[in-house]
Amino acid sequence: MSAFSGFQAPHYINRESLVLKDARQIATRAALEAGKILKERLGDVRIIDYKEAFNIVTDVDKASEARIFSIIKNEFPDDDVLAEESGFTKGKTSSRRWLIDPLDGTTNYAHTYPFFSVSIALEEDGKRILGVVYNPITDELFAAQPGQGAYLNDERLFVSDSKELKTSLLATGFPPDTTRAPRTNILQFKTLTDQTHGVRRDGSAALDLCFVAAGRLDGFWEMKLAPWDIGAGSLIVEEAGGKVTNLSGGPLDLSSGHILATNGKIHDEITEILTLIEKEESGQD
């Protein structure tokens, strides 16, 4: 498999492009090796801990992250790393930051529900310059870099052509503890379910975003995600021709965790609905 054979190498490769080419190769290797761990250990989770109520972490999450971290830091020791389980690791001199989710869909994984992924993104000076998401169950590797398109293995990806919300299929997710979260997404879920072909709740934001990029879904929204959940997938959607914003249609802020990604054609319809619900929930006129 070559996830990047579709990328066109520039006629003149300077130091920056060479570093990015190496980063693509390293990220791909890390995702595949971590995915192998996830697939081999499926059904063999030995330790389940709770980071907070209903938010679990397993020994497999940690094994996967350790493998990714080792591969990346061995090749790029000066880079910063922000990983779900180990947190922030400061590099030495680099302006780059890696975003690592070693197992996006831990609850699914712990229940042997086969929908989970590995997500790796790279930022430089705060801008996403690489995204890789791997589904080890289907052996699908999604990848993108700015201006080079999005790919599923060797196939170029494009978002769907669905032009109306009423004929669209969406996906979303919910906070780990909806009983205590002030914004649960329940009203948004019901409203958009009533106005579409349906809303799926699959349990892996990274894969949901990739499915938007592949045209399998027409849109995805969620609240309270982490940068490692959406860093790679958001870039993949954009490079497939889609649109990614916050819930009100403004610029995406990875640190806020609120995201709306669509094929672009139904984006305004969804932002209007989400904005009205937000005003209603906050008591605004």
C-alpha positions in Angstrom: 0.0 0.0 0.0 1.2 3.5 -0.8 -1.0 6.2 0.7 0.9 8.9 -1.0 1.6 7.6 -4.5 -1.0 10.2 -5.7 1.1 13.1 -4.5 3.1 14.9 -7.2 6.7 15.6 -6.2 7.8 19.1 -6.9 10.4 19.7 -9.6 12.6 21.3 -7.1 12.7 19.8 -3.6 13.9 22.2 -1.0 14.7 21.4 2.6 11.1 22.1 3.8 9.5 19.9 1.2 12.0 17.2 1.9 11.2 17.3 5.6 7.4 17.1 4.8 8.0 14.1 2.5 9.9 12.4 5.3 7.1 13.3 7.8 4.5 11.7 5.5 6.5 8.5 5.4 7.1 8.5 9.1 3.4 9.3 9.9 2.3 6.5 7.6 4.6 4.0 9.2 3.6 5.0 12.7 -0.1 4.8 11.9 0.3 1.3 10.2 2.3 -0.1 13.1 0.0 1.3 15.7 -3.0 -0.1 13.7 -1.4 -3.5 13.7 -1.2 -3.4 17.5 -4.9 -2.4 17.7 -6.0 -5.2 15.3 -3.9 -7.8 17.1 -5.2 -6.8 20.5 -8.9 -6.5 19.7 -10.8 -8.6 22.2 -7.7 -8.8 24.4 -8.0 -5.6 26.5 -6.4 -6.4 29.8 -6.6 -3.0 31.7 -9.4 -0.4 31.6 -9.0 2.7 33.6 -11.1 5.9 33.9 -9.6 9.3 33.1 -13.0 10.7 34.3 -16.5 9.5 34.5 -17.3 7.3 31.5 -14.1 8.4 29.8 -12.0 5.2 29.6 -8.4 4.4 28.6 -7.0 0.9 28.0 -3.6 -0.6 28.0 -3.9 -0.9 24.2 -4.3 2.9 23.9 -1.1 3.3 25.8 0.8 0.6 23.8 -0.3 2.2 20.5 0.7 5.7 21.6 4.1 4.5 22.9 4.8 3.0 19.4 3.7 6.1 17.6 5.7 8.4 20.0 8.8 6.3 19.6 8.7 6.4 15.8 8.1 10.1 15.6 10.5 11.3 18.3 13.3 9.0 16.9 13.0 10.8 13.5 12.0 14.3 14.7 13.4 14.7 18.2 13.1 18.5 18.1 9.3 18.5 17.4 6.6 19.1 20.0 4.1 16.3 20.5 0.6 16.5 21.9 -0.8 13.1 22.5 -4.0 12.0 24.1 -2.6 9.8 26.8 0.8 11.3 27.6 -0.1 14.9 27.0 2.3 17.6 25.8 6.0 16.9 25.2 8.1 19.9 24.5 10.6 19.7 21.7 13.9 21.6 21.4 13.8 24.1 18.5 11.1 23.0 16.1 8.1 25.1 15.1 6.2 21.8 14.4 3.7 20.0 16.6 2.4 16.5 16.2 -1.1 15.6 17.3 -1.6 12.0 18.1 -4.7 10.0 18.9 -3.5 6.4 19.3 -7.0 4.9 19.5 -9.9 7.1 18.4 -12.9 5.1 19.5 -11.7 3.6 22.7 -15.2 2.8 24.0 -15.9 1.0 20.7 -12.6 -0.9 21.0 -13.2 -2.0 24.6 -16.5 -3.5 23.5 -14.9 -5.1 20.4 -17.2 -2.9 18.2 -15.1 -2.6 15.0 -15.1 1.1 14.4 -11.9 2.9 15.6 -8.8 4.5 14.1 -5.4 5.9 14.6 -5.1 9.6 13.9 -1.8 11.6 13.4 -1.6 15.2 12.3 1.3 17.6 12.0 1.2 21.4 12.4 3.8 24.0 11.6 3.5 27.4 13.0 -0.1 26.5 14.0 -1.1 25.4 10.5 -2.0 21.8 9.7 0.4 20.5 7.1 -0.2 16.8 7.2 -3.0 14.4 8.2 -3.1 10.6 8.4 -5.9 8.5 9.7 -5.8 4.7 9.6 -8.7 2.2 10.0 -7.0 -1.1 10.8 -10.1 -3.2 10.4 -10.6 -2.2 6.8 -7.0 -1.5 6.1 -7.9 2.0 4.8 -5.3 4.8 5.1 -6.6 8.3 4.6 -4.1 11.0 4.1 -3.7 14.6 3.0 -1.4 17.6 2.9 -2.3 21.2 1.8 -2.6 21.7 -1.9 -2.0 18.0 -2.7 -5.5 16.5 -2.4 -6.8 13.8 -0.1 -6.3 10.1 -0.7 -7.6 6.8 0.5 -4.7 4.4 -0.1 -4.0 5.3 -3.8 -7.4 6.7 -4.7 -8.1 10.4 -4.8 -11.0 11.4 -2.5 -13.8 13.9 -3.2 -16.7 14.9 -1.0 -20.3 14.1 -2.0 -22.5 16.1 -4.4 -25.5 16.1 -2.1 -27.1 19.6 -2.4 -30.0 19.4 0.1 -30.0 18.7 3.8 -33.1 16.5 3.4 -31.3 14.0 1.2 -28.1 14.0 3.3 -26.6 11.5 5.7 -24.8 13.0 8.7 -22.8 11.8 11.7 -22.1 13.2 15.1 -21.0 12.3 18.6 -21.6 13.2 22.3 -19.5 14.0 25.3 -18.5 11.0 27.4 -20.8 12.0 30.2 -24.0 13.5 28.9 -25.6 13.5 32.3 -23.3 16.2 33.5 -22.3 18.0 30.4 -23.9 21.5 30.0 -24.2 21.1 26.2 -25.1 17.5 25.3 -25.8 17.8 21.6 -29.1 15.9 22.1 -31.4 18.6 20.7 -29.1 19.1 17.7 -29.1 15.4 17.1 -32.9 15.2 17.1 -33.4 18.2 15.0 -31.0 17.2 12.3 -32.2 13.6 12.4 -35.7 14.8 11.6 -34.5 16.9 8.7 -32.1 14.4 7.0 -31.9 10.8 5.9 -30.4 10.2 9.3 -27.6 10.9 11.7 -25.1 8.2 12.6 -23.2 8.1 15.9 -20.2 5.9 15.1 -17.8 6.7 17.9 -14.7 7.9 16.0 -14.6 11.5 15.0 -11.4 10.9 12.9 -13.1 8.3 10.8 -16.3 10.3 10.6 -14.4 13.1 9.1 -12.7 10.8 6.6 -16.0 9.4 5.6 -17.1 13.0 4.8 -14.0 13.3 2.7 -14.8 10.0 0.9 -18.4 11.0 0.2 -19.8 8.3 2.5 -21.2 11.0 4.7 -22.4 14.4 3.7 -21.6 16.1 7.0 -20.3 15.7 10.5 -20.5 17.9 13.6 -19.5 17.5 17.2 -18.7 19.5 20.3 -15.9 19.2 22.9 -13.4 17.3 20.9 -9.6 17.5 21.4 -7.1 18.7 18.8 -5.9 15.1 18.3 -9.4 14.0 17.4 -9.8 16.4 14.5 -6.4 17.7 13.4 -5.9 15.1 10.7 -9.5 14.5 9.6 -10.3 18.2 9.2 -7.4 18.6 6.7 -8.4 15.5 4.8 -12.0 16.9 4.4 -10.7 20.2 3.2 -8.3 18.6 0.7 -11.2 16.4 -0.6 -13.1 19.6 -1.5 -15.2 19.9 1.7 -15.7 22.8 4.1 -14.6 22.8 7.8 -15.6 25.5 10.3 -16.8 25.9 13.9 -20.5 25.3 14.5 -21.5 28.8 13.5 -19.5 28.8 10.3 -16.5 30.7 11.6 -12.9 29.6 11.3 -12.0 26.2 12.8 -10.1 26.4 16.1 -8.7 23.0 17.1 -8.4 24.1 20.7 -12.2 24.8 21.0 -13.1 21.2 20.0 -16.3 22.4 18.1 -16.4 21.3 14.5 -18.6 21.2 11.5 -17.4 19.5 8.3 -19.5 19.0 5.2 -19.4 18.7 1.5 -19.8 22.5 1.4 -23.2 22.4 -0.3 -25.2 21.8 2.8 -23.0 23.7 5.2 -25.1 26.9 5.4 -28.2 24.9 6.2 -26.6 23.1 9.0 -24.9 26.2 10.5 -28.3 28.0 10.5 -29.9 25.2 12.4 -27.0 24.8 14.9 -26.9 28.6 15.5 -30.7 28.7 16.2 -30.4 25.9 18.7 -27.4 27.5 20.4 -29.4 30.7 20.8 -32.4 28.8 22.2 -30.3 26.8 24.7 -28.5 30.0 25.9 -31.8 31.9 26.2 -31.0 34.5 23.5 -33.8 36.0 21.4 
